[in-house]
C-alpha cells in the first residue's frame, strides 16, 4: 500500500513539471466532469476548467469529507455555466432527510445549504498555453462546514488525452483535504472513460469516470458515473461515488446559426426551399390563409409609406415571443412575392387612386406584433432579402426593430383587412405546478406543498383581460399538514385569484396596467404597474403601487390580519449581447417592511437564472435583515402550443424555483415574508414585454433565432 502513494507522487511531480515547461498545445478533447465536491474536477480536487456556458449539471455523490472522516453523507449539487469562464452552483449536504434538528439529539440531523463559484481567468491560455482558475465552495450560510478556497492551473495534452493540474487551497475540510498544495492528472484513453489520480494536499486518491460520449444522448445531454478506485485516507466510512447529468438549458442554442448545407440537413433544406419558392406564385389570399391557419389572431393587413403592413398577435409560441415573430416573418417571406404585392396594389388602387405601392423590386414589409390588441413591437424588412437570410443564414441588411413606432405605425396604417381571427373572448387555460417549499432546514430536507394551478385568462377589448386562477392541492409533506409548522402556507382547494386587468400603451414607450379584484386567496384590492423603456430597451424604469385589504378581519388563530400594500420603484439595465440584466428595486414591500433588492439575471436561452441580495427592515423593527437567493425560471409548455381557439389549453411561460439563505448573522432563521411584491402572473414584464426581452437590442443580439424558429416550424409542420 505504501509503494502506491510513492509511485503516484513521483508520477504526478514529473507530470506537473512537464506540463508547465512543454510547448503550447491546442484545446483539450478531455471531457469536463464534476468532482465529488462543489466544482468541476477530479475526485476531491478541482481543475481549471468550467462548465460550458448554458449547460446545467445535476449531481448526486456519496462520501463527504466531514468530521475527521470520509463520511457516509450525501452531496446534492446543481451547477451551471453562467458566463464564459464562470460556473456557479449550489449544494445540499445531508444524511438524515426527515429528522427535526430542534427536537432530536441526533448529531447526524444536519443539513448544509451553500453556494459555490469558479472563475477561469480569460486570455491566460492564449498567452501561456495553460489555464488558471480561482474558486470557492460553501459561500454563504451561518455555518461553513465545507469552506474551501483555491487557485488552480491546468494544461492539456491532446495527443495523450491527458490533462494535468496543480494548485493551492485553504479549507476546513476533514483530514486536511484541499488545505495546502494539491495536484492531479486526468487521462481519457477512450471516448467514454476517464481515469484520475490526485494528491489532495493530504493523501493520494484515484477514481474512474464512465460517461456517454458527446452526441450519443438527445438534446446535447450527457450522463456520467464515477467511482473511487483508491484513497489514502484511512478514516473512510464510505467509498466515494456519484452520478451526474448535464444538458444545455432550454432554448440556449436557439441563436446558433443552423447550417442547412450539411448532408444531415439535406431533406430539411429541401422543405424550406420548397416553402420559400411559393413566393413566386402565392396570392395575398394565400398569405392571409397561411397566417390564420398557423393560429395568429387579431390579424390585420394594410399599407403605409410604400410598405405592406401586417399586424398580428402570437399566442402559440410561449417560450419566447421572438419565435412567434420568426415564424410569422418566415411565413410572410415564403408568400410575399410579386403576386402578393400585385394583389395589394390592386386593392389599394380600388380604395385610393392616389396611393401606390411598389410591386416589382423593393417588396417592403412591416410586421407589428400585438399583445391583447396593443401594438408593442415592429419589424421592418424586405421580402427577398429575408428569404435569402433564411436560405443562407447571412443576416439581412434590410432588417430593423422598433418599439416606439409600434403604436404610431398601427394608427397611421390604412387597413384593407381588419381583425381577422378576432382574439376577443379566446380564453387560455394555463396549467402549471404551484410549489411552496422549505429546503434544507432543521425541520427537513425538503418540506413542500404542491398544487395544480389552473388559470383562466380571457382577453377582452384592447389591453383588457379577465384573470381567474383555481388551486387544486396534489401533495404535501407532514410539516404542511394540519397543525404543522407551515400549515398556514399550504395550498387550499379554492379560487385564489380573480382579477380584471386593463393595460394602456402610452407615448414615449410607457406602458401602464391597472389590476383589481381578489388576490392571494384572501385579499381585495388593486395594483398599478407603470414601466418606461428606452428606445433600444437597454434601460427600464418603473414602479408598482398596490393596496389590499383582507376579506376576513381575523385568522384561524384569532390574530388580526393586517392590510397589505406596496410602493416600489425599479430600474433594469439590460445587456442582451451578454445575456445579462441588472435589476435594482427599493421601497415599501407587502409586509410593510422597507428595503432594497439587487438582482443579477442571466439568460441562458429561455431559462433565467437569477441571483439577488435583499436587505429589508421589518415594520416596527430597527434592524435590517439580509438574504441571498438563487432562482431558476423556465417555461413549462411545449415550444409550439395548441392552436389558439375559443379555448386554448397550454402550459405556463415561467415556472420559478428559488432557494434563499440568510447572510451576515450567526443564525440562519427563515425569511418570514420580507421583500414580497404583488408578483402578478400577468404583469407587464411577462404579459407584454416577453419576460423583459421585447426590445430592439435583444432582437439584434439574437437575429439567428428568427431564422431558426421558421426552420423549426417547417420541420414540425411540413410533411
C-alpha positions as CSV (number, residue, x, y, z in Angstrom):
1,X,0.0,0.0,0.0
2,X,2.8,2.4,0.8
3,X,4.5,2.0,-2.6
4,X,1.4,3.1,-4.4
5,X,1.4,6.6,-2.9
6,X,5.1,7.0,-3.6
7,X,4.6,6.0,-7.2
8,X,1.7,8.4,-7.6
9,X,3.8,11.2,-6.0
10,X,6.7,10.6,-8.4
11,X,4.5,10.4,-11.5
12,X,2.4,13.5,-10.5
13,X,5.6,15.5,-9.8
14,X,7.1,14.7,-13.1
15,X,3.8,15.2,-15.0
16,X,3.2,18.6,-13.5
17,X,6.8,19.7,-14.2
18,X,6.4,18.5,-17.8
19,X,3.0,20.3,-18.2
20,X,4.3,23.7,-17.4
21,X,7.5,23.5,-19.3
22,X,6.2,22.0,-22.6
23,X,5.2,23.9,-25.7
24,X,1.8,25.4,-26.1
25,X,-0.9,22.9,-27.4
26,X,-4.5,23.3,-28.5
27,X,-7.7,22.9,-26.5
28,X,-8.3,19.6,-24.8
29,X,-10.5,16.7,-26.0
30,X,-10.7,15.6,-22.4
31,X,-14.2,15.9,-21.1
32,X,-15.1,18.3,-18.3
33,X,-16.7,16.3,-15.5
34,X,-17.7,17.0,-11.9
35,X,-15.7,16.2,-8.8
36,X,-17.4,14.9,-5.6
37,X,-17.2,18.5,-4.3
38,X,-18.8,21.7,-5.5
39,X,-16.7,22.2,-8.6
40,X,-15.6,20.5,-11.8
41,X,-12.5,18.4,-11.3
42,X,-11.2,15.0,-10.3
43,X,-12.3,13.4,-7.0
44,X,-11.6,15.9,-4.2
45,X,-9.6,18.4,-6.2
46,X,-10.5,20.9,-8.9
47,X,-9.1,21.5,-12.3
48,X,-9.0,24.9,-14.1
49,X,-11.9,24.0,-16.4
50,X,-15.5,25.4,-16.0
51,X,-18.9,24.1,-17.2
52,X,-19.8,25.1,-20.7
53,X,-21.9,28.3,-20.8
54,X,-25.6,27.4,-21.0
55,X,-25.2,23.9,-19.6
56,X,-26.8,22.7,-16.4
57,X,-25.3,19.9,-14.3
58,X,-27.1,17.9,-11.6
59,X,-25.0,15.6,-9.4
60,X,-25.5,13.2,-6.5
61,X,-22.5,11.9,-4.6
62,X,-21.9,9.8,-1.5
63,X,-18.8,10.2,0.6
64,X,-18.1,13.7,2.0
65,X,-15.0,14.9,3.9
66,X,-16.7,15.7,7.3
67,X,-15.9,15.3,11.0
68,X,-12.4,13.9,10.5
69,X,-13.7,11.2,8.2
70,X,-14.8,10.4,4.6
71,X,-18.3,10.2,6.0
72,X,-21.5,8.4,4.8
73,X,-23.2,11.7,3.9
74,X,-24.9,12.6,0.7
75,X,-24.0,15.5,-1.5
76,X,-26.6,17.0,-3.9
77,X,-25.1,19.5,-6.3
78,X,-26.6,21.8,-9.0
79,X,-24.3,24.0,-11.2
80,X,-24.4,25.9,-14.5
81,X,-22.1,27.7,-16.8
82,X,-23.3,31.2,-16.1
83,X,-21.0,33.2,-18.4
84,X,-17.9,32.2,-20.5
85,X,-15.2,31.4,-17.8
86,X,-17.7,31.2,-14.9
87,X,-19.5,28.3,-13.3
88,X,-21.8,28.7,-10.2
89,X,-23.6,26.2,-8.2
90,X,-25.4,25.3,-5.0
91,X,-25.4,22.1,-3.0
92,X,-27.1,20.4,-0.1
93,X,-25.2,18.0,2.2
94,X,-27.4,15.7,4.3
95,X,-27.6,12.3,5.9
96,X,-30.9,12.2,7.7
97,X,-33.7,13.5,5.4
98,X,-36.7,13.8,7.8
99,X,-35.4,14.5,11.4
100,X,-36.2,17.7,13.2
101,X,-33.0,19.4,14.3
102,X,-34.7,21.2,17.1
103,X,-36.3,18.2,18.8
104,X,-33.6,15.4,18.3
105,X,-30.2,15.0,19.7
106,X,-29.1,13.0,16.7
107,X,-25.8,14.5,15.6
108,X,-26.5,13.5,12.0
109,X,-29.5,15.7,11.9
110,X,-27.7,18.4,9.9
111,X,-28.4,19.9,6.5
112,X,-25.9,22.3,4.9
113,X,-27.1,24.5,2.1
114,X,-24.4,26.5,0.4
115,X,-23.2,28.1,-2.9
116,X,-20.0,27.8,-4.9
117,X,-18.3,29.6,-7.8
118,X,-15.3,29.0,-10.1
119,X,-13.8,31.7,-12.4
120,X,-11.4,30.7,-15.2
121,X,-9.1,33.7,-15.9
122,X,-9.6,34.8,-19.5
123,X,-6.7,35.3,-22.0
124,X,-4.3,33.3,-19.9
125,X,-4.4,30.3,-22.1
126,X,-3.7,32.3,-25.2
127,X,-0.6,33.9,-23.5
128,X,0.8,30.8,-21.7
129,X,-0.7,27.6,-23.0
130,X,-2.4,26.7,-19.7
131,X,-5.5,27.7,-17.8
132,X,-5.8,29.3,-14.3
133,X,-8.9,29.4,-12.2
134,X,-9.9,30.6,-8.8
135,X,-12.8,29.4,-6.8
136,X,-14.6,28.8,-3.5
137,X,-17.2,26.5,-2.1
138,X,-19.6,26.8,0.9
139,X,-20.2,30.5,0.2
140,X,-22.9,32.0,2.5
141,X,-24.9,30.5,5.4
142,X,-24.3,30.7,9.1
143,X,-22.1,27.6,9.5
144,X,-19.4,27.0,6.9
145,X,-18.7,23.3,7.4
146,X,-17.1,22.8,3.9
147,X,-15.5,26.2,3.3
148,X,-12.8,25.9,0.7
149,X,-10.9,28.5,-1.4
150,X,-8.4,27.6,-4.1
151,X,-6.3,28.6,-7.1
152,X,-5.5,26.0,-9.7
153,X,-3.8,25.8,-13.1
154,X,-4.0,23.0,-15.7
155,X,-2.7,22.0,-19.1
156,X,-4.0,19.6,-21.6
157,X,-2.0,17.3,-24.0
158,X,-4.3,16.4,-26.9
159,X,-2.0,13.7,-28.3
160,X,-2.0,11.9,-24.9
161,X,-5.7,12.7,-24.0
162,X,-4.2,13.9,-20.7
163,X,-4.9,16.9,-18.5
164,X,-2.6,17.8,-15.6
165,X,-3.4,20.2,-12.8
166,X,-1.9,21.7,-9.7
167,X,-2.8,24.4,-7.2
168,X,-3.1,25.6,-3.7
169,X,-6.1,25.5,-1.4
170,X,-7.3,26.7,2.0
171,X,-10.1,24.7,3.6
172,X,-11.7,23.4,6.7
173,X,-12.5,20.0,5.1
174,X,-11.8,16.9,7.2
175,X,-8.4,15.2,7.0
176,X,-6.6,18.3,5.6
177,X,-8.2,17.8,2.2
178,X,-7.6,20.9,0.0
179,X,-5.7,22.7,2.8
180,X,-2.3,23.2,1.0
181,X,-0.8,22.3,-2.3
182,X,-2.6,19.7,-4.5
183,X,-2.1,18.2,-7.9
184,X,-3.8,15.8,-10.3
185,X,-3.9,14.0,-13.6
186,X,-6.9,13.1,-15.8
187,X,-6.4,10.6,-18.6
188,X,-9.1,9.8,-21.1
189,X,-8.0,6.7,-23.1
190,X,-11.4,6.2,-24.7
191,X,-14.3,8.5,-25.5
192,X,-16.4,7.1,-22.6
193,X,-13.9,6.6,-19.8
194,X,-11.6,8.8,-17.7
195,X,-9.1,7.7,-15.1
196,X,-7.9,10.3,-12.5
197,X,-5.1,10.4,-9.9
198,X,-4.7,13.2,-7.4
199,X,-2.9,14.4,-4.3
200,X,-5.5,16.3,-2.3
201,X,-3.0,18.2,-0.1
202,X,-3.0,15.3,2.4
203,X,-3.3,12.0,0.7
204,X,-3.5,10.3,-2.7
205,X,-6.7,9.3,-4.4
206,X,-7.9,7.9,-7.7
207,X,-11.2,7.2,-9.4
208,X,-12.7,6.1,-12.7
209,X,-15.4,8.0,-14.6
210,X,-17.7,6.4,-17.2
211,X,-19.8,8.7,-19.3
212,X,-21.8,8.8,-22.5
213,X,-19.7,10.2,-25.5
214,X,-20.8,13.6,-26.8
215,X,-23.7,13.3,-29.2
216,X,-24.9,9.9,-28.0
217,X,-27.9,11.2,-26.0
218,X,-30.5,13.6,-27.3
219,X,-30.6,17.4,-26.6
220,X,-26.8,17.5,-26.2
221,X,-27.1,15.8,-22.8
222,X,-24.5,13.6,-21.0
223,X,-24.7,11.1,-18.2
224,X,-21.7,10.1,-16.1
225,X,-20.8,7.8,-13.3
226,X,-17.7,8.0,-11.1
227,X,-16.3,5.6,-8.5
228,X,-13.4,5.6,-6.2
229,X,-10.5,3.2,-7.1
230,X,-8.1,4.2,-4.2
231,X,-7.8,6.6,-1.3
232,X,-5.0,7.0,1.2
233,X,-7.4,8.3,3.8
234,X,-7.6,5.6,6.5
235,X,-10.6,7.0,8.2
236,X,-13.1,6.4,5.4
237,X,-16.7,5.1,6.1
238,X,-17.7,5.3,2.5
239,X,-16.2,4.8,-0.9
240,X,-16.8,8.0,-2.9
241,X,-19.1,7.5,-5.9
242,X,-21.6,9.6,-7.8
243,X,-23.8,10.2,-10.8
244,X,-24.2,13.3,-12.9
245,X,-26.5,14.5,-15.6
246,X,-25.8,17.6,-17.7
247,X,-27.8,19.2,-20.5
248,X,-27.9,22.6,-22.3
249,X,-30.6,24.8,-20.8
250,X,-33.9,25.3,-22.6
251,X,-33.5,27.4,-25.7
252,X,-29.8,28.2,-25.2
253,X,-28.8,27.0,-28.6
254,X,-31.7,28.6,-30.5
255,X,-29.5,31.6,-31.6
256,X,-26.8,29.5,-33.2
257,X,-26.8,29.6,-37.0
258,X,-28.3,26.3,-38.4
259,X,-26.3,25.1,-41.4
260,X,-28.8,23.8,-43.9
261,X,-26.0,22.9,-46.4
262,X,-24.9,19.8,-44.4
263,X,-25.8,16.3,-45.6
264,X,-27.8,15.6,-42.4
265,X,-30.0,18.7,-43.1
266,X,-30.4,18.0,-46.8
267,X,-34.1,16.9,-46.5
268,X,-34.9,19.8,-44.2
269,X,-33.2,22.3,-46.6
270,X,-35.4,20.9,-49.4
271,X,-38.5,21.5,-47.4
272,X,-37.5,25.1,-46.5
273,X,-36.7,25.9,-50.1
274,X,-40.0,24.4,-51.3
275,X,-41.8,26.7,-48.9
276,X,-39.8,29.8,-49.9
277,X,-40.3,29.0,-53.6
278,X,-44.1,29.6,-53.1
279,X,-43.4,33.3,-53.1
280,X,-43.3,33.3,-56.9
281,X,-46.9,32.1,-57.2
282,X,-48.7,32.9,-54.0
283,X,-51.5,35.4,-53.8
284,X,-52.5,37.8,-50.9
285,X,-55.3,35.4,-50.0
286,X,-52.7,32.6,-49.7
287,X,-50.6,34.7,-47.3
288,X,-53.6,35.6,-45.2
289,X,-54.8,32.0,-45.0
290,X,-51.3,30.7,-44.0
291,X,-51.1,33.2,-41.1
292,X,-54.7,32.4,-40.0
293,X,-54.1,28.6,-40.2
294,X,-51.0,28.9,-38.0
295,X,-53.2,30.4,-35.3
296,X,-52.1,34.1,-35.3
297,X,-55.0,36.2,-34.0
298,X,-56.1,39.8,-34.4
299,X,-54.7,39.7,-37.9
300,X,-54.7,43.0,-39.9
301,X,-53.3,43.7,-43.4
302,X,-52.8,47.1,-44.9
303,X,-50.3,49.6,-46.3
304,X,-48.4,52.7,-45.2
305,X,-45.4,54.5,-46.6
306,X,-45.0,52.2,-49.6
307,X,-44.9,49.1,-47.3
308,X,-47.2,46.2,-46.8
309,X,-48.1,46.3,-43.1
310,X,-49.2,43.1,-41.2
311,X,-50.3,43.3,-37.6
312,X,-50.9,40.1,-35.6
313,X,-50.8,38.5,-32.2
314,X,-48.9,35.4,-31.2
315,X,-50.5,33.2,-28.5
316,X,-48.9,29.9,-29.7
317,X,-45.2,30.3,-29.2
318,X,-44.9,31.0,-25.5
319,X,-41.3,30.2,-24.7
320,X,-40.3,33.4,-26.4
321,X,-42.3,35.9,-28.5
322,X,-39.2,36.0,-30.8
323,X,-40.2,32.5,-32.0
324,X,-43.7,33.8,-32.9
325,X,-42.2,36.7,-34.8
326,X,-39.7,34.4,-36.6
327,X,-42.5,32.0,-37.7
328,X,-44.7,34.9,-38.9
329,X,-41.8,36.5,-40.8
330,X,-40.9,33.2,-42.4
331,X,-44.5,32.6,-43.5
332,X,-44.7,36.1,-44.9
333,X,-41.4,35.8,-46.8
334,X,-42.5,32.5,-48.2
335,X,-45.6,34.0,-49.7
336,X,-44.9,37.7,-50.2
337,X,-43.6,37.8,-53.8
338,X,-44.7,39.7,-56.8
339,X,-48.1,38.1,-56.8
340,X,-48.9,39.3,-53.3
341,X,-47.7,42.8,-53.9
342,X,-49.7,42.9,-57.2
343,X,-52.8,41.9,-55.3
344,X,-52.1,44.5,-52.7
345,X,-51.5,47.2,-55.3
346,X,-54.8,46.4,-57.0
347,X,-56.7,46.7,-53.7
348,X,-55.0,50.0,-52.9
349,X,-56.0,51.4,-56.2
350,X,-59.6,50.4,-55.6
351,X,-59.7,52.2,-52.3
352,X,-57.5,55.2,-53.2
353,X,-56.4,56.2,-56.7
354,X,-53.6,58.4,-55.4
355,X,-51.9,55.7,-53.3
356,X,-49.2,53.5,-54.7
357,X,-47.1,50.6,-53.6
358,X,-44.1,49.0,-55.4
359,X,-44.8,45.6,-56.8
360,X,-41.7,44.6,-58.8
361,X,-38.5,45.4,-57.0
362,X,-38.5,46.6,-53.4
363,X,-41.1,44.5,-51.6
364,X,-41.0,46.2,-48.2
365,X,-42.8,44.7,-45.2
366,X,-43.6,45.9,-41.7
367,X,-44.7,43.4,-39.1
368,X,-46.4,44.8,-36.0
369,X,-46.6,42.5,-33.0
370,X,-49.7,42.9,-30.9
371,X,-50.4,41.7,-27.3
372,X,-54.0,41.8,-26.2
373,X,-54.6,44.1,-29.2
374,X,-51.9,46.6,-28.1
375,X,-49.2,47.4,-30.7
376,X,-45.9,46.5,-28.9
377,X,-43.1,45.9,-31.4
378,X,-42.3,46.4,-35.1
379,X,-40.1,44.6,-37.6
380,X,-39.2,46.1,-40.9
381,X,-37.6,44.1,-43.7
382,X,-37.7,43.4,-47.5
383,X,-39.2,40.1,-48.6
384,X,-36.4,38.9,-51.0
385,X,-33.7,39.9,-48.6
386,X,-35.4,38.0,-45.8
387,X,-35.8,34.9,-47.9
388,X,-32.1,34.9,-48.6
389,X,-31.4,35.2,-44.9
390,X,-33.5,32.1,-44.3
391,X,-31.6,30.2,-47.0
392,X,-28.1,31.3,-46.3
393,X,-28.0,32.4,-42.6
394,X,-26.4,35.7,-43.6
395,X,-28.4,38.4,-41.8
396,X,-30.5,40.7,-44.0
397,X,-29.2,44.3,-44.1
398,X,-32.8,45.4,-44.5
399,X,-33.9,44.2,-41.1
400,X,-34.7,46.6,-38.3
401,X,-36.7,46.6,-35.0
402,X,-38.5,49.3,-33.1
403,X,-40.8,49.7,-30.1
404,X,-41.5,53.4,-30.1
405,X,-43.1,53.4,-33.5
406,X,-45.4,50.4,-32.9
407,X,-48.5,52.4,-31.9
408,X,-48.0,55.3,-34.4
409,X,-47.4,52.8,-37.2
410,X,-50.5,50.9,-36.3
411,X,-52.6,54.1,-36.1
412,X,-51.3,55.5,-39.3
413,X,-51.7,52.4,-41.4
414,X,-54.6,52.1,-43.9
415,X,-56.1,48.7,-43.1
416,X,-57.6,46.7,-46.0
417,X,-58.3,43.7,-43.8
418,X,-59.1,44.2,-40.1
419,X,-59.1,41.9,-37.1
420,X,-59.3,38.5,-38.7
421,X,-59.2,35.7,-36.2
422,X,-60.6,38.1,-33.6
423,X,-58.9,37.5,-30.3
424,X,-61.9,38.7,-28.2
425,X,-63.0,36.1,-25.7
426,X,-60.5,33.5,-26.9
427,X,-59.7,32.0,-23.4
428,X,-56.4,30.4,-22.4
429,X,-56.4,27.7,-19.8
430,X,-52.9,27.8,-18.4
431,X,-51.9,24.8,-16.4
432,X,-48.9,24.7,-14.2
433,X,-47.5,23.3,-10.9
434,X,-47.5,25.6,-7.9
435,X,-44.9,24.8,-5.3
436,X,-44.4,26.3,-1.8
437,X,-41.3,24.7,-0.2
438,X,-38.7,24.9,2.6
439,X,-35.5,23.3,1.5
440,X,-32.6,22.1,3.7
441,X,-33.9,23.4,7.0
442,X,-33.7,22.0,10.5
443,X,-37.2,20.6,10.0
444,X,-36.5,18.5,7.0
445,X,-34.5,18.1,3.8
446,X,-37.5,19.2,1.7
447,X,-40.9,20.3,3.0
448,X,-43.4,21.2,0.4
449,X,-47.0,21.9,-0.6
450,X,-47.6,21.1,-4.3
451,X,-50.7,22.1,-6.2
452,X,-52.0,22.3,-9.8
453,X,-52.7,25.9,-10.7
454,X,-55.5,26.3,-13.4
455,X,-55.5,29.8,-14.7
456,X,-58.3,31.0,-17.0
457,X,-57.1,34.1,-18.9
458,X,-59.7,35.7,-21.2
459,X,-58.7,38.8,-23.3
460,X,-61.5,41.2,-23.9
461,X,-61.1,44.6,-25.7
462,X,-57.7,46.2,-26.3
463,X,-55.4,45.8,-23.3
464,X,-58.2,44.2,-21.1
465,X,-58.5,40.7,-19.7
466,X,-60.2,38.7,-17.0
467,X,-57.8,36.5,-14.9
468,X,-59.1,33.7,-12.7
469,X,-57.0,31.0,-11.0
470,X,-58.0,27.9,-9.1
471,X,-55.7,25.9,-6.9
472,X,-56.0,22.1,-6.6
473,X,-53.7,20.6,-3.9
474,X,-51.9,17.5,-5.0
475,X,-49.5,16.5,-2.2
476,X,-47.6,18.0,0.8
477,X,-45.1,17.0,3.4
478,X,-46.1,16.5,7.1
479,X,-44.9,20.0,8.1
480,X,-47.6,21.4,5.8
481,X,-50.3,19.2,7.3
482,X,-53.0,20.5,9.7
483,X,-51.2,21.5,12.9
484,X,-47.8,21.5,11.1
485,X,-45.3,24.4,11.3
486,X,-46.2,25.7,7.8
487,X,-49.8,24.7,7.6
488,X,-50.8,28.3,7.1
489,X,-48.8,28.4,3.8
490,X,-50.2,25.1,2.5
491,X,-52.3,25.3,-0.7
492,X,-56.0,25.0,-0.4
493,X,-58.7,23.8,-2.8
494,X,-60.1,27.2,-3.8
495,X,-60.1,30.1,-6.1
496,X,-57.1,32.2,-5.1
497,X,-57.2,34.9,-7.8
498,X,-60.0,36.8,-9.6
499,X,-58.7,40.0,-11.3
500,X,-59.5,42.3,-14.1
501,X,-56.5,43.8,-16.0
502,X,-56.5,46.9,-18.1
503,X,-53.3,48.0,-19.9
504,X,-52.5,51.1,-21.9
505,X,-49.6,51.8,-24.3
506,X,-48.7,55.5,-23.7
507,X,-46.4,57.8,-25.7
508,X,-42.6,57.7,-25.2
509,X,-42.5,53.9,-24.7
510,X,-44.5,53.9,-21.5
511,X,-46.9,51.1,-20.6
512,X,-49.2,51.0,-17.6
513,X,-51.5,48.3,-16.2
514,X,-54.3,48.6,-13.6
515,X,-55.3,45.3,-12.0
516,X,-58.1,44.9,-9.4
517,X,-60.1,42.2,-7.6
518,X,-59.4,39.3,-5.4
519,X,-55.9,38.0,-4.8
520,X,-53.6,35.8,-2.6
521,X,-56.6,33.7,-1.6
522,X,-58.0,36.3,0.9
523,X,-57.5,39.9,-0.1
524,X,-59.4,42.5,-2.1
525,X,-57.6,45.4,-3.7
526,X,-55.7,46.7,-6.7
527,X,-52.3,47.2,-8.3
528,X,-50.9,49.7,-10.7
529,X,-47.7,48.9,-12.6
530,X,-46.0,51.5,-14.9
531,X,-42.9,51.0,-16.9
532,X,-40.8,53.1,-19.3
533,X,-38.5,51.5,-21.8
534,X,-35.6,53.3,-23.5
535,X,-35.7,53.1,-27.4
536,X,-33.3,50.2,-27.6
537,X,-34.5,48.6,-24.4
538,X,-31.2,49.0,-22.5
539,X,-32.9,50.8,-19.7
540,X,-36.2,50.2,-17.9
541,X,-37.6,52.4,-15.1
542,X,-40.9,52.0,-13.3
543,X,-42.9,51.5,-10.2
544,X,-45.5,49.3,-8.5
545,X,-48.2,50.7,-6.2
546,X,-50.8,48.5,-4.5
547,X,-53.3,48.3,-1.7
548,X,-55.1,45.1,-0.5
549,X,-57.4,44.6,2.5
550,X,-58.2,41.2,3.9
551,X,-61.7,39.7,3.4
552,X,-61.6,38.4,7.0
553,X,-60.7,40.5,10.0
554,X,-59.1,37.7,12.0
555,X,-57.2,34.5,11.0
556,X,-57.8,31.0,12.3
557,X,-55.8,31.7,15.4
558,X,-57.7,34.8,16.3
559,X,-55.0,37.2,15.2
560,X,-55.9,40.4,13.4
561,X,-55.0,40.3,9.7
562,X,-53.1,43.3,8.5
563,X,-53.6,45.1,5.2
564,X,-51.0,44.7,2.5
565,X,-49.6,47.5,0.4
566,X,-46.6,48.3,-1.6
567,X,-44.8,51.3,-3.2
568,X,-41.8,50.1,-5.0
569,X,-39.5,51.7,-7.6
570,X,-37.5,49.6,-10.0
571,X,-34.7,50.0,-12.6
572,X,-33.3,47.4,-15.0
573,X,-30.2,47.7,-17.1
574,X,-30.0,45.1,-20.0
575,X,-27.1,43.8,-22.0
576,X,-28.6,41.2,-24.2
577,X,-25.3,40.6,-26.1
578,X,-24.1,39.2,-22.8
579,X,-27.5,37.6,-21.9
580,X,-27.5,39.7,-18.7
581,X,-29.7,42.1,-16.8
582,X,-29.1,44.0,-13.6
583,X,-32.2,44.9,-11.6
584,X,-32.5,47.4,-8.7
585,X,-35.6,47.7,-6.6
586,X,-36.4,49.7,-3.4
587,X,-39.4,50.9,-1.4
588,X,-42.1,49.6,0.9
589,X,-42.9,45.9,0.4
590,X,-46.1,44.0,1.0
591,X,-45.5,43.2,4.7
592,X,-44.8,46.8,5.5
593,X,-41.0,46.3,5.5
594,X,-38.8,48.8,3.9
595,X,-35.7,47.8,1.9
596,X,-33.9,47.2,-1.4
597,X,-33.0,44.4,-3.6
598,X,-30.3,44.0,-6.3
599,X,-30.7,41.2,-8.8
600,X,-28.4,39.8,-11.4
601,X,-30.4,38.0,-14.2
602,X,-28.6,35.6,-16.5
603,X,-30.4,34.5,-19.6
604,X,-29.4,31.0,-20.8
605,X,-31.7,30.6,-23.7
606,X,-35.3,30.8,-22.3
607,X,-34.0,29.9,-18.8
608,X,-33.4,32.7,-16.5
609,X,-31.0,32.2,-13.6
610,X,-31.2,35.0,-11.0
611,X,-29.0,35.8,-8.0
612,X,-30.4,38.5,-5.7
613,X,-29.4,40.2,-2.5
614,X,-32.2,41.6,-0.3
615,X,-31.9,43.9,2.7
616,X,-35.1,44.9,4.4
617,X,-36.3,46.2,7.8
618,X,-39.5,44.7,9.2
619,X,-42.3,47.0,10.2
620,X,-41.6,48.1,13.8
621,X,-38.0,46.8,13.8
622,X,-34.9,48.9,14.0
623,X,-32.6,46.4,12.2
624,X,-32.2,45.3,8.6
625,X,-32.2,41.6,7.7
626,X,-30.1,40.4,4.8
627,X,-30.7,37.5,2.4
628,X,-29.2,36.0,-0.7
629,X,-31.4,34.0,-3.0
630,X,-30.8,32.0,-6.2
631,X,-33.7,31.2,-8.5
632,X,-34.3,29.5,-11.9
633,X,-37.2,30.3,-14.1
634,X,-38.2,28.1,-17.1
635,X,-41.1,27.8,-19.4
636,X,-43.2,24.7,-18.7
637,X,-45.0,24.3,-22.0
638,X,-44.3,22.9,-25.5
639,X,-42.3,25.1,-27.9
640,X,-45.4,25.2,-30.2
641,X,-48.6,25.2,-28.1
642,X,-52.1,24.2,-29.0
643,X,-53.6,26.3,-31.8
644,X,-55.5,29.2,-30.2
645,X,-59.2,28.8,-30.5
646,X,-62.1,29.9,-28.2
647,X,-60.4,27.6,-25.6
648,X,-56.7,27.0,-25.7
649,X,-55.0,24.7,-23.2
650,X,-51.3,25.4,-22.6
651,X,-48.6,25.4,-20.0
652,X,-47.0,28.4,-18.2
653,X,-44.4,30.7,-19.7
654,X,-42.4,30.8,-16.5
655,X,-42.1,28.4,-13.5
656,X,-39.8,29.6,-10.8
657,X,-37.9,27.6,-8.2
658,X,-35.9,29.6,-5.6
659,X,-33.6,28.9,-2.7
660,X,-32.7,31.6,-0.1
661,X,-30.3,31.8,2.8
662,X,-29.7,34.5,5.4
663,X,-26.3,36.2,5.5
664,X,-24.5,38.4,8.0
665,X,-25.9,36.6,11.0
666,X,-24.8,33.9,13.4
667,X,-28.2,32.1,12.8
668,X,-30.0,31.2,9.6
669,X,-33.6,31.7,10.5
670,X,-36.1,31.6,7.6
671,X,-37.4,34.7,5.9
672,X,-40.9,35.5,7.2
673,X,-42.1,37.4,4.2
674,X,-39.8,40.3,3.8
675,X,-39.3,41.7,0.3
676,X,-42.6,40.4,-1.0
677,X,-44.3,42.1,-4.0
678,X,-47.6,41.6,-5.8
679,X,-45.8,39.4,-8.4
680,X,-48.7,39.0,-10.7
681,X,-48.5,36.2,-13.2
682,X,-49.9,38.6,-15.9
683,X,-47.8,41.6,-15.0
684,X,-46.3,44.0,-17.6
685,X,-42.9,42.3,-17.9
686,X,-44.3,38.8,-18.5
687,X,-47.5,39.6,-20.4
688,X,-46.4,42.5,-22.6
689,X,-42.6,42.5,-22.6
690,X,-41.7,38.9,-23.3
691,X,-40.3,38.4,-19.7
692,X,-38.2,41.6,-20.2
693,X,-36.9,40.7,-23.7
694,X,-39.1,42.5,-26.2
695,X,-36.6,45.1,-27.2
696,X,-34.6,46.1,-30.4
697,X,-31.4,45.3,-28.6
698,X,-32.5,41.8,-27.7
699,X,-33.7,41.0,-31.2
700,X,-30.4,42.4,-32.7
701,X,-28.4,40.2,-30.4
702,X,-30.4,37.1,-31.3
703,X,-31.2,37.5,-35.0
704,X,-30.4,33.9,-35.9
705,X,-33.3,32.8,-33.6
706,X,-35.8,34.4,-36.0
707,X,-34.4,32.2,-38.8
708,X,-34.2,29.1,-36.6
709,X,-37.8,29.5,-35.4
710,X,-39.1,29.3,-39.0
711,X,-36.9,26.4,-39.9
712,X,-38.1,24.5,-36.8
713,X,-41.7,25.4,-37.8
714,X,-41.1,23.9,-41.3
715,X,-39.5,20.8,-39.7
716,X,-42.5,20.1,-37.5
717,X,-45.3,21.0,-39.8
718,X,-44.3,20.2,-43.4
719,X,-44.8,16.5,-44.5
